[in-house]
Amino acid sequence: MITGDIVQEKAEITKIHRLEFLSENIVMCVFTLGSKFTYKGVLNDDLPTVTSIFKKVNNFWKIYWMQRSSGNSDLSLWD
């Protein structure tokens, strides 16, 4: 992002598939992300599945770990 190779146009949660409190300070969330961006001049309009772990630090929720699948998610797999 700092180099300017990636220009983010849109990043919004399309659907939350799983939200689980692992403890009072740690939460896991699996969701589909509508993501539209340009990478080195090439437009990408993706629908990846993302797994995130959030950790509460000093009363603020912060992303502790995140994994993003490539390509497009098949939302019917979550039904």
N, C-alpha and C positions, 0 to 999 in steps of 0.2 A: 504494500500500500504506500509506503514511504517513497519508493522509487517512481511511482506514477504509472507502473506497468498495469495496475488494476484500477479501474474506475468503476466504483459501485453505483448502480442506479437504483436498485431495489433489493431489500432483504426483509422479508416479512414471514412470520410463522403462518403456514397454511393450515396445519392441523397438528394438535398435540396428541400423540399416541399413548404416551405413558408419562406419568408424573408420580414419583415415589419419594417420600421422605425416608431417607436411610437412617437419619438421626435428627435431632432438633437443629443441627447446624449443617447438614449435608442433604442435598436433594439431587435426584437423578431425573432428567427429562429427555424423552425421545420425541422428536417432532420432525415434520416435513417443512422445509424452508423454501419459499418462493424467492429465487435469487436471480437477479439480472445484472450483469456486469460486463465490462469490456476488458479483455486481457491482451495487452500488446496489439490493440486494434481489432481483435476478434471478439464479436459479440457472443455472449453466453447467456442463455435463458434457461436456467436449471431448476430442478425440483429435487434437491438432495434430501436424504434423511440425515438428521443430526442427532448425536447423542452428547449430552452435556452433563457435567457434574458441577453443581453450584455449592459454594461453601460460604457460610456466614462468618464474616471477619469484622470485628468491631461494630456489630449490628448492621452491616451492609452485606447483601448477597453479591458474591463475585464469581465469575467463571473460573473454576479450578482446573477443568479439563474439558476439551471438546474434540469430537471426531465428526468429520463430514464425509458422507459417501460421495462418489462421483456420479455424474449423469443424472438421469431422471428416476425418481422413485415410482413404484407401482402402488398407488394408494389403495388399490383393491386388496392388496396383501394384508392390510390392517383391519379389514372388515370382519 
